Amino acid sequence: MAAGSTIPWERVREAGSKLTTPLHPDDYLSLINPLWSSRELRGRVEKVVQETEDAATLVIRPGWGWRYDHRPGQYVGIGVQLDGKFHWRSYSVSSPPKRKGRTIAITVRAMPEGFLSDHLVRGLAPGTIVRLALPNGDFVLPDPPPAEMLFLVGGSGITPVMAMLRTLDRRGTMPDVVVHYSSPTAERMIFREELEALAAKHPSLTLHQLHTDTDGMLELADLDDLCSDWRQRDTWACGPAPMLDAIEEHFEEAGLSDQLHLERFSLALGGDGGEGGTITFQNSGKTAEADGATTVLEAGEEAGVGMPYGCRMGICHTCTLTLVEGTVRDLRNGNEFSQPNEQVQTCVTVPVGNCTLNI
């Protein structure tokens, strides 16, 4: 042994203790490398890059089972263990796809009400092992891209668009692109310097910046002045819900809904909650007590059930499970589901009394 080197006795003791107990073969692999797992997708946080005062990019190295062929604009699920429980959220991938890549990046803004987002931005240390879910979502860059494109983004809505712009830049095929980016201040604009550099590099890329604290909100009536040929362009919009609602209404009134692609980071749940009750997860043998505001998905995760999920917004149907008995209510519209063997979306439903699901 080289002079001055030390033996990591704590890791040796940990490995020794595990070798004296029955383990799945996967567990032995994890002793060698925590990213080696065939049962779940894992990743290691390589570095955390501060983008603004309240936003950071997490560079993650995925382990076995990961594919680097995501489409620009898609999101991934990330599970982080806090206080002994895994908390899951979905975030857009801000890095472009790389067939021979070794890392991916997600960019997160810490939200005042965001327990996990705040931890990811301010409390997650490099070297942390996280769980991952494969890329998903339809808010993507077409291949080939249209000749003329318009991006209307606000706040952290720039993150999926950044993956698209980085992909076009890397290919050297930047089409006629107009980007309108709204943010309270210049300092809070994520990727501002990189966007300005891309606009300087590509004459076909036009960047408009709107600082809403001083300039006010985007008035869609002014869209003709901003981009006179917007009616001929395919448009991608991502940002706060009120902004997206206004854009969606504007395009509907213009008869151009087919040209608009929306990505919502949050879902407005307007339906009445349930009465709450005991949720039984039949195959796992676990139960959870849930109130009328806690979704079946959240209750299952709190109980330690390996719940499937995707967008967590009732769009992708990845979270759908079979209702064995009981009743659940959809928070979006108040519709109830009570037929045995009915398929329910757990991310937007709450229990109405006791119920059982097949998982």
C-alpha positions, 0 to 999 in steps of 0.5 A, a space after each residue: 500500500 502506498 505511503 499516506 494512503 488510507 483504507 476506507 474502513 467504513 465502506 469495508 464494514 458496510 460491505 461486510 455487513 451486507 454480505 452477511 444478509 440475504 441480498 438480491 444480485 442487484 444489491 451486490 452490484 450496487 456495492 461495487 458501483 451505485 449506478 449498477 442496477 437492473 431493477 431501477 434507473 439511477 443517476 449520480 449528480 456530477 455537478 450543480 451549476 448556478 444559473 441565477 440566484 434561484 435556478 441551477 442546472 444539475 448535470 447527471 450521469 445516468 447508470 445502466 439502462 439509460 438511453 441518450 436518444 431523448 427528443 429535444 424538449 422532453 422531460 425526465 422524472 427524478 426521485 430524490 430521497 429526503 427524510 427517508 422518503 423518495 420525492 419525485 418530480 418531472 423536469 425538462 432536459 435542457 441538454 441536447 441529445 447525444 448518442 454517445 453522451 455520458 451525462 444529461 442536464 436538467 435546469 430547475 428553478 426553486 419555487 416558493 412552494 416547491 419543497 423539492 425544487 428548493 432542495 435541488 437548487 440549494 441543497 443537493 450535493 454533487 455525488 448524490 445518487 438519484 432515481 430516474 425515469 426515462 424521457 417522455 413528452 410530446 413538446 418536442 422539436 420536429 425532425 426535420 424542424 419547420 423552416 419558420 418557428 416561434 417560441 413564446 416562453 416565460 421564466 423557467 419555460 425556457 428549459 425545454 426550448 433551450 434543448 431545442 436551440 442547443 440541438 439546432 446550434 449543434 447541427 448547424 441548421 438553425 432555421 428562421 427562429 424567433 424567441 420571445 422570452 419574458 422574465 421579471 428582470 434580466 438577472 432572473 433570465 436563465 441562459 440569458 448570456 448563452 441565448 444572446 451568444 446564439 443570436 449573435 452567432 446565427 443571423 436567422 435567430 431573433 431574440 426578444 427579451 421582456 422584463 416584466 417588472 419594468 415593461 409589463 406582461 406580453 400583450 398578445 395584441 402586440 404579436 403582429 409588431 413582435 413577429 409580423 408573420 406569426 400566423 405562418 409559423 409553428 409556435 411553441 409556448 412554455 411558461 406560467 399558466 396564465 400566460 399559456 391560457 392567454 396564448 391558447 385563447 389567442 390562437 384559438 380565436 385566430 383559428 390556429 390551434 393546430 400550429 400551437 404546441 403547449 408545455 405546462 409545468 403545473 396543472 390547475 385542478 379545479 374539481 372538488 376533492 374527495 372525502 379521503 379514505 384508506 387506499 389499499 395497494 393490493 399487490 404490494 400489501 401496503 395501505 395509505 390514509 389519504 385526505 381529499 386533497 392528496 392524490 392516489 399517486 402521492 399517497 402511494 409514493 408516501 407509502 413506499 409503493 413503486 408507483 408508475 408516473 410520467 408528467 404528473 399532470 394527467 396528460 401522458 397516462 403513464 400513471 394509469 392503474 386498475 381500480 379494483 374496488 371503491 371510488 376515486 374522483 378526478 380533481 380536474 373535473 369532479 368525475 367519479 370512477 367506481 367500476 371494478 377494473 376501470 382504469 384511473 389516472 392516479 396523479 389527478 384522482 383522490 379517494 372518495 372513501 376506501 378504495 383498492 388499486 391493482 399494484 
